[in-house]
Amino acid sequence: MSKVIQRQKIRYRIRKKVAGTAASPRLAVFRSNADIYAQLIDDDNGVTLVSASSRDKDIAAQKVTKTEKSKLVGAAIARKAADLKITTCIFDRGGNLYHGRVKSVADGAREGGLQF
């Protein structure tokens, strides 16, 4: 079984248990080889409330490692969530291991004030 198919199965298994609401949205993390993306999703209405990525101009301009950029993405999404008065969320690692860049996003979001 290929790595992609295996990760997809893990994603589906996680998504069976994890769903976001307007009060407590799902913090979904997608990790590509070069970049990392995070979004707060209200699954009840099927709407993305806030998003941030390492491709945003202020984050992409900084010359730091991918792990440090991931932490900046987490802090950015926490800032944007605070503007919408969102304090809690549910973390969705998207089939990736909770390690490295995915963990950095979570740490950055926690330091920014999001609780999960």
N, C-alpha and C positions, 0 to 999 in steps of 0.2 A: 504494500500500500504506500502511495506516495505521501510525502510530508504535507502537501497541500490538502489532500483528501482527509488525512488524519486530523489536521487542524480544523477543517470544516466540521468534522464530526464532533470535536470538542466544543466548537462554537455553538452548535445546535444543542448540545447537552447543557451548556451554560445558560443559553437563552430560554430553555424550558423552565428554569427556576428563577431567572432574573428578568424583571420588567420594571420600567420606570413610570412614575406618575408625574403630574404637574407639580405636586408639592415636593416629591423626591425623585428627580429624573435619573435615568441611567447614564453613567459616565462611560461611554464606549471608546475604547482605544484601538486604533488601527496602526500597525507598524509595518512600513515597507523597508526595503534595504536602505534607502537614503533618508527617508523622512518619517515623522510620526504625527498622527492626527488624533485629536480628541474631540468628542462632542457630547453635549448633554441632551438626551432624547426623552421626550414625553411619549411613551409607547401607547398610552390610552388614546391620544389624538393623532399619533403617528407624525409628530412634529419635532424637528431639531430646534432646541431653544437657543443654544450657544455652541460655537465651535472655535477651535484654535488648532494651529498646526505649526510645524517647524518651518513651513514655507512662508509664514507671515513675515512681512518686511522687517519689523523690529527684531524678530528672533533670527531670521536668516542672515541678517547683517552681522551678527556676532560670530566671531571666529572661535568657537569652542567645540568640544567633542559632542558626539551625537547624544550621549547620556546626559550631558549638561544641558543641551538644547531641549531634551525631553522634560527636564525639571522646569525649564522656563515655560514650556507649553502647559504644564500642570499649573504653574502659578498664573499664567494668562487666563486659563479657563476658570480658575477660582475667582480672579478679579472680575471677569465678565459675569459670572454667576452671582457675585455679590451685588453687582449693579441691578440684577433682576430680583434681588432679595431671596436667592436660593442658598440655603445653608447646608442641606443634607442631600446626598445622592447615593446611588447604588453603583459600585464599581463593576465594570464588565471588561475583563482583560482580553476578550476577543479571541480566545483559543491559544493565546501566547502564555508562556510561563510567567509567573509573577516574579520577574527577575530582570535586572539590567534596565533597559529603557522603559519598559512597562512599569516597573517599580518606581522609576524616577518620576514619571508622570504622576503617579499616586502620591509620592512624597511631596512634589511641588504643589499639588492641589490641596493636600492636608495643611501644608505650611501657609497656603493662601487663605485658609479658613473653611474649606469644604470638609464636611464630616461624612465618613462612610465606614 
